[in-house]
Amino acid sequence: MTESDDATSETRPARRRSRLGRRVRVGALGLGVVLLVLAVAFFTYAPGKLERMRNRVEPADLPTVSPATQRLHDSLQVVDLHSDTLLWDRDLLERADRGHMDLPRLEEGNVALQVFSSVSKSPKGQNYDSNSADSDNITLLAIAQLQPLRTWRSLLQRSLHHAQKLHDAAEGSGGRLRMVRSVADLDAVLADRAAGKQVTGALFSVEGLHNLEGDIRNLDRLEAAGMRMAGFTHFFDNEVAGSMHGEDKGGLTDLGREVFAELEERGIVVDIAHASHEAVAEMLELATKPLVLSHGGVQATCDVNRNLTDDEIRGVAATGGVVGVGYWDAAVCELTVTAVVDAIDHVVAVGGIEAAALGSDYDGATTVGWDTTHLAAITQELLDRGYDEEDVAAIMGGNTLRVLRRVLPAG
């Protein structure tokens, strides 16, 4: 063998290794491109597809709204006590082809004030009977929606992110959406509407004070972010109270009683939605200001554990508060306007006309029979049942405005 033959025999394995290396690199690059395309597709389409699955409209047979009723509805100050639209990855200022509510649809439905809630945690396998606090669906949603990294692990940061999202929408709305933090803010919104301006108020709420992360000092951060309504629990027991859907379903904790007093002192509306019967009873006893059920129903017309008993309706009414009747099946047992007004009728019969209000739970992973553009159908049903215009105005929003004026800070 010559010297050149020997060199050639030595370089052949090297060449093979080089070609193999290039193929591996090309293969890895191709795999990386495929994974990148899949990731882009997932982060682009998965959040919207998920919301379409969770926030559905199954069109109900709505009453025909007469021209006279539409004129009345357009003159009302309509208030909705609860929506979860901030949870989803879409622009509040643009009309969406999914979900139940956005600013254009609020305007079409003549909503004067919308309460926007922050959902910071929900358990896997969520149900109305019993849920552990050990799992969380919102983490994956936060990642899929490419929310800031701080929201992937912190419940507090998720609520602060939702608050910022609402503030940003208001700032970018050209005055059409306006944050309400005080009675002065509320009165300014209503005065501008009376003057013919297109403006909708937005009040920030939280659905469950697990976002305090066990530290009452975090109330300062939530209050500064605009929180003016707070539900103590969601679908699981937490550090402040037992949930109607938790494992223990206990009452207020020591921290919960301290938080309750702080909320009243700060002018933040206390929401009893999802709280256990024991916790609700304690809050009714402690209350010195009106309490609200932001979204739900009544057991007399829909026997679901999250709905209020007659004693609880009377208790809320005794505080000067309101019961916000929702539109989804677990609140009223069927997706009809008649079912919603059946529940309102019962609230009026038990707690008086001043206790009835609206609390849709739009965009709360709920299925409803109509979106917010069709709220005049409720006005029509109320009139058809014999409510006069003054009572209709109270139910559709006036009662809730009274509560807010009594609880919110002056300005």
C-alpha beads as a LAMMPS data file, in Angstrom:
LAMMPS data file: protein, C-alpha beads

411 atoms
410 bonds

1 atom types
1 bond types

-500.0 500.0 xlo xhi
-500.0 500.0 ylo yhi
-500.0 500.0 zlo zhi

Masses

1 110.0

Atoms # bond

1 1 1 0.000 0.000 0.000
2 1 1 1.292 3.405 -1.007
3 1 1 1.331 6.442 1.241
4 1 1 -1.541 7.988 -0.758
5 1 1 -3.593 4.794 -0.441
6 1 1 -3.014 4.862 3.300
7 1 1 -4.193 8.511 3.542
8 1 1 -7.283 7.770 1.498
9 1 1 -8.211 4.844 3.719
10 1 1 -7.884 7.086 6.745
11 1 1 -10.046 9.906 5.324
12 1 1 -12.948 7.726 4.175
13 1 1 -14.344 7.178 7.718
14 1 1 -13.874 10.868 8.393
15 1 1 -15.826 11.732 5.275
16 1 1 -18.570 9.330 6.242
17 1 1 -18.689 10.879 9.701
18 1 1 -18.857 14.343 8.146
19 1 1 -21.707 13.361 5.833
20 1 1 -23.519 11.731 8.748
21 1 1 -22.995 14.848 10.826
22 1 1 -24.426 17.017 8.070
23 1 1 -27.459 14.732 7.770
24 1 1 -27.979 14.870 11.547
25 1 1 -27.704 18.651 11.511
26 1 1 -30.102 18.932 8.566
27 1 1 -32.468 16.498 10.247
28 1 1 -32.315 18.411 13.514
29 1 1 -32.883 21.671 11.633
30 1 1 -35.875 20.154 9.864
31 1 1 -37.262 18.848 13.116
32 1 1 -36.732 22.254 14.685
33 1 1 -38.620 23.920 11.828
34 1 1 -41.483 21.440 12.192
35 1 1 -41.624 21.997 15.945
36 1 1 -41.538 25.763 15.420
37 1 1 -44.403 25.590 12.927
38 1 1 -46.388 23.387 15.299
39 1 1 -45.696 25.764 18.203
40 1 1 -46.774 28.790 16.166
41 1 1 -49.937 26.967 15.097
42 1 1 -50.671 25.927 18.676
43 1 1 -50.163 29.363 20.206
44 1 1 -52.067 31.013 17.339
45 1 1 -55.103 28.770 17.093
46 1 1 -55.420 26.713 20.287
47 1 1 -56.582 29.535 22.642
48 1 1 -59.330 30.603 20.240
49 1 1 -60.433 27.023 19.617
50 1 1 -60.554 26.383 23.366
51 1 1 -62.682 29.457 23.964
52 1 1 -65.087 28.470 21.191
53 1 1 -65.517 25.140 22.959
54 1 1 -65.977 26.668 26.425
55 1 1 -67.919 29.900 25.785
56 1 1 -70.774 28.806 23.560
57 1 1 -74.066 30.315 22.484
58 1 1 -76.914 27.896 21.803
59 1 1 -79.451 30.345 20.326
60 1 1 -82.580 30.467 22.462
61 1 1 -86.116 31.281 21.332
62 1 1 -86.173 34.919 22.424
63 1 1 -89.275 37.083 22.773
64 1 1 -89.851 39.616 20.022
65 1 1 -88.724 43.001 21.268
66 1 1 -91.235 45.694 20.382
67 1 1 -90.104 49.159 19.199
68 1 1 -91.461 50.656 22.437
69 1 1 -89.497 48.146 24.534
70 1 1 -86.340 48.806 22.540
71 1 1 -86.715 52.548 23.179
72 1 1 -87.146 51.867 26.891
73 1 1 -84.165 49.508 26.945
74 1 1 -82.008 52.074 25.171
75 1 1 -82.861 54.593 27.910
76 1 1 -81.846 52.285 30.787
77 1 1 -78.608 52.148 32.743
78 1 1 -77.970 48.413 32.312
79 1 1 -75.434 46.842 34.679
80 1 1 -73.986 43.325 34.541
81 1 1 -72.300 42.167 37.762
82 1 1 -70.027 39.478 36.315
83 1 1 -68.138 38.451 33.198
84 1 1 -64.868 36.539 32.779
85 1 1 -63.822 38.032 29.440
86 1 1 -60.399 39.071 30.772
87 1 1 -59.461 35.389 31.010
88 1 1 -59.345 34.984 27.230
89 1 1 -56.821 36.079 24.622
90 1 1 -58.756 38.607 22.567
91 1 1 -59.061 42.355 22.235
92 1 1 -61.906 43.802 24.317
93 1 1 -62.212 46.689 21.883
94 1 1 -62.856 44.515 18.814
95 1 1 -66.023 42.590 17.998
96 1 1 -65.072 38.926 18.296
97 1 1 -66.509 35.964 16.426
98 1 1 -66.443 33.932 19.634
99 1 1 -67.467 34.302 23.250
100 1 1 -70.303 36.386 24.645
101 1 1 -69.079 39.925 25.163
102 1 1 -66.732 42.708 24.025
103 1 1 -67.035 46.496 23.891
104 1 1 -68.909 46.691 20.556
105 1 1 -71.441 44.145 21.821
106 1 1 -71.743 45.915 25.179
107 1 1 -72.551 49.096 23.293
108 1 1 -75.115 47.337 21.132
109 1 1 -76.760 45.876 24.238
110 1 1 -76.732 49.316 25.922
111 1 1 -74.678 48.215 28.918
112 1 1 -73.746 51.215 31.063
113 1 1 -71.438 49.330 33.445
114 1 1 -69.786 45.944 33.122
115 1 1 -68.028 44.213 36.007
116 1 1 -64.969 42.368 34.655
117 1 1 -63.756 39.571 36.896
118 1 1 -60.337 37.950 37.167
119 1 1 -60.325 34.148 37.263
120 1 1 -56.911 33.187 38.603
121 1 1 -57.381 29.474 39.295
122 1 1 -59.801 26.651 38.518
123 1 1 -59.395 22.959 39.386
124 1 1 -59.083 20.126 36.900
125 1 1 -62.302 18.138 36.623
126 1 1 -64.199 21.168 37.916
127 1 1 -67.650 20.306 39.247
128 1 1 -70.284 21.762 41.562
129 1 1 -69.988 19.143 44.318
130 1 1 -66.392 18.754 45.529
131 1 1 -63.031 19.979 44.256
132 1 1 -59.510 19.859 45.626
133 1 1 -57.299 22.946 45.528
134 1 1 -54.338 20.831 44.374
135 1 1 -54.718 21.306 40.603
136 1 1 -55.171 24.230 38.251
137 1 1 -56.410 24.604 34.678
138 1 1 -55.402 28.244 34.329
139 1 1 -51.651 27.553 34.309
140 1 1 -51.816 25.808 30.922
141 1 1 -54.111 28.529 29.586
142 1 1 -51.665 31.235 30.724
143 1 1 -48.840 29.438 28.905
144 1 1 -50.891 28.752 25.772
145 1 1 -51.900 32.412 25.591
146 1 1 -48.256 33.481 26.008
147 1 1 -49.036 35.582 29.042
148 1 1 -46.074 37.120 30.906
149 1 1 -43.893 34.546 32.667
150 1 1 -44.802 35.982 36.071
151 1 1 -48.392 34.779 35.553
152 1 1 -47.454 31.162 34.960
153 1 1 -46.961 30.403 38.644
154 1 1 -48.431 33.313 40.619
155 1 1 -52.163 33.722 41.197
156 1 1 -51.621 37.306 42.319
157 1 1 -49.754 38.113 39.122
158 1 1 -52.551 36.638 37.023
159 1 1 -55.052 39.030 38.572
160 1 1 -52.668 41.953 38.213
161 1 1 -52.223 40.990 34.554
162 1 1 -56.003 40.948 34.070
163 1 1 -56.288 44.348 35.715
164 1 1 -53.604 45.767 33.432
165 1 1 -55.356 44.268 30.421
166 1 1 -58.563 46.082 31.379
167 1 1 -56.723 49.350 32.026
168 1 1 -54.946 49.085 28.670
169 1 1 -58.261 48.523 26.895
170 1 1 -59.764 51.568 28.589
171 1 1 -56.711 53.664 27.710
172 1 1 -56.905 52.580 24.078
173 1 1 -60.646 53.011 23.680
174 1 1 -60.726 56.730 22.983
175 1 1 -63.005 57.256 25.973
176 1 1 -65.553 54.605 25.033
177 1 1 -64.512 52.307 27.930
178 1 1 -63.787 53.952 31.273
179 1 1 -62.504 52.499 34.529
180 1 1 -64.759 52.937 37.578
181 1 1 -62.929 53.056 40.917
182 1 1 -65.146 55.466 42.868
183 1 1 -68.602 56.995 43.105
184 1 1 -67.213 60.053 41.325
185 1 1 -66.053 57.858 38.409
186 1 1 -69.447 56.156 38.276
187 1 1 -71.362 59.429 38.293
188 1 1 -69.129 60.827 35.548
189 1 1 -69.828 57.819 33.309
190 1 1 -73.578 58.104 33.849
191 1 1 -73.551 61.872 33.322
192 1 1 -71.704 61.491 30.031
193 1 1 -74.127 58.808 28.894
194 1 1 -77.048 61.094 29.773
195 1 1 -75.386 63.771 27.650
196 1 1 -75.377 61.408 24.678
197 1 1 -71.765 60.230 24.778
198 1 1 -70.891 56.641 23.892
199 1 1 -69.221 55.444 27.070
200 1 1 -69.315 52.198 29.070
201 1 1 -68.024 51.861 32.626
202 1 1 -65.699 49.004 33.604
203 1 1 -65.265 47.835 37.198
204 1 1 -62.545 45.311 38.070
205 1 1 -63.390 42.349 40.295
206 1 1 -61.705 39.121 41.373
207 1 1 -63.265 35.673 41.557
208 1 1 -61.675 34.154 44.622
209 1 1 -59.208 35.657 47.086
210 1 1 -56.773 32.758 46.736
211 1 1 -54.947 35.387 44.636
212 1 1 -53.882 36.984 47.934
213 1 1 -51.609 33.955 48.221
214 1 1 -52.322 33.903 51.949
215 1 1 -50.942 37.418 52.542
216 1 1 -53.365 40.222 53.425
217 1 1 -50.761 42.779 52.362
218 1 1 -51.490 41.808 48.755
219 1 1 -54.829 43.599 49.136
220 1 1 -52.829 46.802 48.699
221 1 1 -51.617 45.699 45.273
222 1 1 -55.035 44.529 44.104
223 1 1 -56.725 47.686 45.351
224 1 1 -54.112 49.838 43.610
225 1 1 -54.744 47.852 40.415
226 1 1 -58.405 48.858 40.584
227 1 1 -60.104 45.951 42.373
228 1 1 -63.465 47.211 43.633
229 1 1 -65.331 43.906 44.068
230 1 1 -64.064 40.631 45.505
231 1 1 -65.485 37.136 45.707
232 1 1 -63.975 35.130 48.549
233 1 1 -63.908 31.756 46.805
234 1 1 -64.174 30.034 43.474
235 1 1 -64.472 26.248 43.039
236 1 1 -62.270 25.160 45.967
237 1 1 -61.609 26.032 49.595
238 1 1 -58.848 28.578 50.091
239 1 1 -57.003 30.497 52.811
240 1 1 -59.904 32.882 53.500
241 1 1 -63.073 30.767 53.238
242 1 1 -64.755 27.519 52.324
243 1 1 -66.270 27.134 48.872
244 1 1 -69.687 25.679 48.090
245 1 1 -67.758 23.372 45.749
246 1 1 -64.782 22.639 48.026
247 1 1 -63.921 19.538 49.994
248 1 1 -64.580 20.911 53.495
249 1 1 -67.060 23.719 52.688
250 1 1 -66.184 25.499 55.936
251 1 1 -66.786 29.082 56.986
252 1 1 -64.484 32.082 57.086
253 1 1 -60.975 31.587 58.410
254 1 1 -59.296 34.036 60.781
255 1 1 -57.609 35.555 57.737
256 1 1 -60.976 35.662 55.968
257 1 1 -62.578 37.643 58.768
258 1 1 -59.664 40.080 58.733
259 1 1 -59.950 40.441 54.951
260 1 1 -63.725 40.983 55.182
261 1 1 -63.260 43.918 57.543
262 1 1 -60.540 45.371 55.319
263 1 1 -62.716 45.153 52.198
264 1 1 -65.555 47.004 53.883
265 1 1 -63.157 49.631 55.202
266 1 1 -61.593 50.181 51.777
267 1 1 -64.872 50.477 49.862
268 1 1 -64.574 47.170 47.996
269 1 1 -67.834 45.301 47.357
270 1 1 -67.994 41.839 48.961
271 1 1 -69.284 39.121 46.609
272 1 1 -70.676 35.920 48.145
273 1 1 -70.739 33.936 44.869
274 1 1 -69.338 30.390 45.213
275 1 1 -68.930 30.710 48.996
276 1 1 -70.156 27.868 51.208
277 1 1 -73.435 28.247 53.078
278 1 1 -71.460 28.542 56.312
279 1 1 -69.241 31.286 54.903
280 1 1 -72.246 33.138 53.470
281 1 1 -73.982 33.030 56.862
282 1 1 -70.903 34.505 58.549
283 1 1 -70.544 37.260 55.951
284 1 1 -74.219 38.181 56.288
285 1 1 -73.776 38.443 60.040
286 1 1 -70.614 40.553 59.766
287 1 1 -71.859 42.870 57.023
288 1 1 -72.209 46.586 57.688
289 1 1 -72.497 47.399 53.966
290 1 1 -74.450 45.813 51.093
291 1 1 -73.301 42.400 49.877
292 1 1 -73.848 41.018 46.385
293 1 1 -74.200 37.671 44.729
294 1 1 -72.502 38.675 41.488
295 1 1 -73.720 35.710 39.418
296 1 1 -75.899 32.719 40.178
297 1 1 -79.498 31.756 40.762
298 1 1 -81.978 30.666 43.394
299 1 1 -82.656 27.154 44.585
300 1 1 -86.423 27.653 44.435
301 1 1 -86.362 27.745 40.624
302 1 1 -83.131 25.800 39.964
303 1 1 -82.059 23.387 42.689
304 1 1 -78.277 23.577 42.271
305 1 1 -76.037 23.830 45.332
306 1 1 -74.380 27.079 44.228
307 1 1 -77.721 28.908 44.112
308 1 1 -79.131 30.844 47.057
309 1 1 -81.675 29.602 49.556
310 1 1 -84.594 31.859 50.484
311 1 1 -82.923 32.688 53.803
312 1 1 -79.805 33.780 51.939
313 1 1 -81.841 35.945 49.557
314 1 1 -83.479 37.613 52.560
315 1 1 -80.056 38.028 54.162
316 1 1 -78.573 39.739 51.102
317 1 1 -81.630 41.984 50.831
318 1 1 -81.325 42.910 54.525
319 1 1 -77.816 44.267 53.885
320 1 1 -79.190 46.428 51.080
321 1 1 -77.492 44.195 48.528
322 1 1 -78.512 42.487 45.300
323 1 1 -78.709 39.034 43.741
324 1 1 -77.268 38.969 40.208
325 1 1 -79.180 36.343 38.233
326 1 1 -77.133 34.547 35.567
327 1 1 -78.113 33.184 32.168
328 1 1 -76.409 29.768 32.007
329 1 1 -77.962 26.395 32.757
330 1 1 -76.563 25.825 36.267
331 1 1 -77.924 29.206 37.371
332 1 1 -81.452 28.952 35.962
333 1 1 -81.630 25.307 34.760
334 1 1 -82.499 26.097 31.137
335 1 1 -81.272 28.481 28.477
336 1 1 -84.368 30.654 28.201
337 1 1 -85.302 34.220 29.058
338 1 1 -88.330 32.867 30.915
339 1 1 -86.043 30.879 33.246
340 1 1 -83.954 33.983 33.969
341 1 1 -87.042 36.051 34.788
342 1 1 -88.502 33.182 36.839
343 1 1 -85.438 33.508 39.090
344 1 1 -85.772 37.303 39.147
345 1 1 -89.451 36.940 40.076
346 1 1 -88.464 34.771 43.036
347 1 1 -85.801 37.206 44.218
348 1 1 -88.415 39.974 44.092
349 1 1 -90.987 37.850 45.935
350 1 1 -88.548 36.935 48.729
351 1 1 -86.195 39.915 48.938
352 1 1 -88.156 42.748 47.348
353 1 1 -87.757 44.577 44.062
354 1 1 -84.596 46.299 45.358
355 1 1 -82.733 42.969 45.596
356 1 1 -82.955 41.883 41.934
357 1 1 -80.079 42.393 39.482
358 1 1 -78.252 40.847 36.510
359 1 1 -75.060 38.756 36.651
360 1 1 -74.547 36.995 33.337
361 1 1 -71.293 35.049 33.899
362 1 1 -70.550 35.740 30.243
363 1 1 -67.307 34.199 28.990
364 1 1 -67.055 32.164 32.185
365 1 1 -66.696 28.814 30.390
366 1 1 -70.479 28.875 30.176
367 1 1 -73.075 28.072 27.535
368 1 1 -75.788 30.696 27.197
369 1 1 -78.779 31.294 24.935
370 1 1 -77.827 34.834 23.839
371 1 1 -74.898 37.211 23.987
372 1 1 -74.901 40.711 25.409
373 1 1 -76.369 42.246 22.244
374 1 1 -79.751 40.674 23.073
375 1 1 -80.313 42.003 26.595
376 1 1 -83.456 43.846 25.471
377 1 1 -85.124 40.408 25.445
378 1 1 -84.949 40.415 29.266
379 1 1 -86.479 43.891 29.342
380 1 1 -89.294 42.610 27.129
381 1 1 -89.963 39.598 29.356
382 1 1 -90.066 41.766 32.472
383 1 1 -92.603 44.088 30.841
384 1 1 -94.656 41.136 29.615
385 1 1 -94.909 39.921 33.219
386 1 1 -96.312 43.214 34.405
387 1 1 -93.307 45.037 35.823
388 1 1 -93.626 48.778 35.324
389 1 1 -90.863 50.863 33.770
390 1 1 -89.509 51.991 37.139
391 1 1 -89.164 48.407 38.355
392 1 1 -87.591 47.312 35.065
393 1 1 -85.028 50.110 35.377
394 1 1 -84.217 48.980 38.929
395 1 1 -83.738 45.329 37.977
396 1 1 -81.736 45.999 34.827
397 1 1 -79.194 48.147 36.643
398 1 1 -80.580 50.720 39.034
399 1 1 -80.376 48.435 42.063
400 1 1 -76.721 47.632 41.402
401 1 1 -75.884 51.313 40.938
402 1 1 -77.438 51.984 44.358
403 1 1 -75.189 49.345 45.932
404 1 1 -72.076 50.739 44.277
405 1 1 -72.863 54.240 45.474
406 1 1 -73.179 52.948 49.023
407 1 1 -69.958 50.912 48.989
408 1 1 -67.376 52.455 46.657
409 1 1 -65.062 55.187 47.907
410 1 1 -66.385 58.672 47.185
411 1 1 -63.602 59.719 44.836

Bonds

1 1 1 2
2 1 2 3
3 1 3 4
4 1 4 5
5 1 5 6
6 1 6 7
7 1 7 8
8 1 8 9
9 1 9 10
10 1 10 11
11 1 11 12
12 1 12 13
13 1 13 14
14 1 14 15
15 1 15 16
16 1 16 17
17 1 17 18
18 1 18 19
19 1 19 20
20 1 20 21
21 1 21 22
22 1 22 23
23 1 23 24
24 1 24 25
25 1 25 26
26 1 26 27
27 1 27 28
28 1 28 29
29 1 29 30
30 1 30 31
31 1 31 32
32 1 32 33
33 1 33 34
34 1 34 35
35 1 35 36
36 1 36 37
37 1 37 38
38 1 38 39
39 1 39 40
40 1 40 41
41 1 41 42
42 1 42 43
43 1 43 44
44 1 44 45
45 1 45 46
46 1 46 47
47 1 47 48
48 1 48 49
49 1 49 50
50 1 50 51
51 1 51 52
52 1 52 53
53 1 53 54
54 1 54 55
55 1 55 56
56 1 56 57
57 1 57 58
58 1 58 59
59 1 59 60
60 1 60 61
61 1 61 62
62 1 62 63
63 1 63 64
64 1 64 65
65 1 65 66
66 1 66 67
67 1 67 68
68 1 68 69
69 1 69 70
70 1 70 71
71 1 71 72
72 1 72 73
73 1 73 74
74 1 74 75
75 1 75 76
76 1 76 77
77 1 77 78
78 1 78 79
79 1 79 80
80 1 80 81
81 1 81 82
82 1 82 83
83 1 83 84
84 1 84 85
85 1 85 86
86 1 86 87
87 1 87 88
88 1 88 89
89 1 89 90
90 1 90 91
91 1 91 92
92 1 92 93
93 1 93 94
94 1 94 95
95 1 95 96
96 1 96 97
97 1 97 98
98 1 98 99
99 1 99 100
100 1 100 101
101 1 101 102
102 1 102 103
103 1 103 104
104 1 104 105
105 1 105 106
106 1 106 107
107 1 107 108
108 1 108 109
109 1 109 110
110 1 110 111
111 1 111 112
112 1 112 113
113 1 113 114
114 1 114 115
115 1 115 116
116 1 116 117
117 1 117 118
118 1 118 119
119 1 119 120
120 1 120 121
121 1 121 122
122 1 122 123
123 1 123 124
124 1 124 125
125 1 125 126
126 1 126 127
127 1 127 128
128 1 128 129
129 1 129 130
130 1 130 131
131 1 131 132
132 1 132 133
133 1 133 134
134 1 134 135
135 1 135 136
136 1 136 137
137 1 137 138
138 1 138 139
139 1 139 140
140 1 140 141
141 1 141 142
142 1 142 143
143 1 143 144
144 1 144 145
145 1 145 146
146 1 146 147
147 1 147 148
148 1 148 149
149 1 149 150
150 1 150 151
151 1 151 152
152 1 152 153
153 1 153 154
154 1 154 155
155 1 155 156
156 1 156 157
157 1 157 158
158 1 158 159
159 1 159 160
160 1 160 161
161 1 161 162
162 1 162 163
163 1 163 164
164 1 164 165
165 1 165 166
166 1 166 167
167 1 167 168
168 1 168 169
169 1 169 170
170 1 170 171
171 1 171 172
172 1 172 173
173 1 173 174
174 1 174 175
175 1 175 176
176 1 176 177
177 1 177 178
178 1 178 179
179 1 179 180
180 1 180 181
181 1 181 182
182 1 182 183
183 1 183 184
184 1 184 185
185 1 185 186
186 1 186 187
187 1 187 188
188 1 188 189
189 1 189 190
190 1 190 191
191 1 191 192
192 1 192 193
193 1 193 194
194 1 194 195
195 1 195 196
196 1 196 197
197 1 197 198
198 1 198 199
199 1 199 200
200 1 200 201
201 1 201 202
202 1 202 203
203 1 203 204
204 1 204 205
205 1 205 206
206 1 206 207
207 1 207 208
208 1 208 209
209 1 209 210
210 1 210 211
211 1 211 212
212 1 212 213
213 1 213 214
214 1 214 215
215 1 215 216
216 1 216 217
217 1 217 218
218 1 218 219
219 1 219 220
220 1 220 221
221 1 221 222
222 1 222 223
223 1 223 224
224 1 224 225
225 1 225 226
226 1 226 227
227 1 227 228
228 1 228 229
229 1 229 230
230 1 230 231
231 1 231 232
232 1 232 233
233 1 233 234
234 1 234 235
235 1 235 236
236 1 236 237
237 1 237 238
238 1 238 239
239 1 239 240
240 1 240 241
241 1 241 242
242 1 242 243
243 1 243 244
244 1 244 245
245 1 245 246
246 1 246 247
247 1 247 248
248 1 248 249
249 1 249 250
250 1 250 251
251 1 251 252
252 1 252 253
253 1 253 254
254 1 254 255
255 1 255 256
256 1 256 257
257 1 257 258
258 1 258 259
259 1 259 260
260 1 260 261
261 1 261 262
262 1 262 263
263 1 263 264
264 1 264 265
265 1 265 266
266 1 266 267
267 1 267 268
268 1 268 269
269 1 269 270
270 1 270 271
271 1 271 272
272 1 272 273
273 1 273 274
274 1 274 275
275 1 275 276
276 1 276 277
277 1 277 278
278 1 278 279
279 1 279 280
280 1 280 281
281 1 281 282
282 1 282 283
283 1 283 284
284 1 284 285
285 1 285 286
286 1 286 287
287 1 287 288
288 1 288 289
289 1 289 290
290 1 290 291
291 1 291 292
292 1 292 293
293 1 293 294
294 1 294 295
295 1 295 296
296 1 296 297
297 1 297 298
298 1 298 299
299 1 299 300
300 1 300 301
301 1 301 302
302 1 302 303
303 1 303 304
304 1 304 305
305 1 305 306
306 1 306 307
307 1 307 308
308 1 308 309
309 1 309 310
310 1 310 311
311 1 311 312
312 1 312 313
313 1 313 314
314 1 314 315
315 1 315 316
316 1 316 317
317 1 317 318
318 1 318 319
319 1 319 320
320 1 320 321
321 1 321 322
322 1 322 323
323 1 323 324
324 1 324 325
325 1 325 326
326 1 326 327
327 1 327 328
328 1 328 329
329 1 329 330
330 1 330 331
331 1 331 332
332 1 332 333
333 1 333 334
334 1 334 335
335 1 335 336
336 1 336 337
337 1 337 338
338 1 338 339
339 1 339 340
340 1 340 341
341 1 341 342
342 1 342 343
343 1 343 344
344 1 344 345
345 1 345 346
346 1 346 347
347 1 347 348
348 1 348 349
349 1 349 350
350 1 350 351
351 1 351 352
352 1 352 353
353 1 353 354
354 1 354 355
355 1 355 356
356 1 356 357
357 1 357 358
358 1 358 359
359 1 359 360
360 1 360 361
361 1 361 362
362 1 362 363
363 1 363 364
364 1 364 365
365 1 365 366
366 1 366 367
367 1 367 368
368 1 368 369
369 1 369 370
370 1 370 371
371 1 371 372
372 1 372 373
373 1 373 374
374 1 374 375
375 1 375 376
376 1 376 377
377 1 377 378
378 1 378 379
379 1 379 380
380 1 380 381
381 1 381 382
382 1 382 383
383 1 383 384
384 1 384 385
385 1 385 386
386 1 386 387
387 1 387 388
388 1 388 389
389 1 389 390
390 1 390 391
391 1 391 392
392 1 392 393
393 1 393 394
394 1 394 395
395 1 395 396
396 1 396 397
397 1 397 398
398 1 398 399
399 1 399 400
400 1 400 401
401 1 401 402
402 1 402 403
403 1 403 404
404 1 404 405
405 1 405 406
406 1 406 407
407 1 407 408
408 1 408 409
409 1 409 410
410 1 410 411
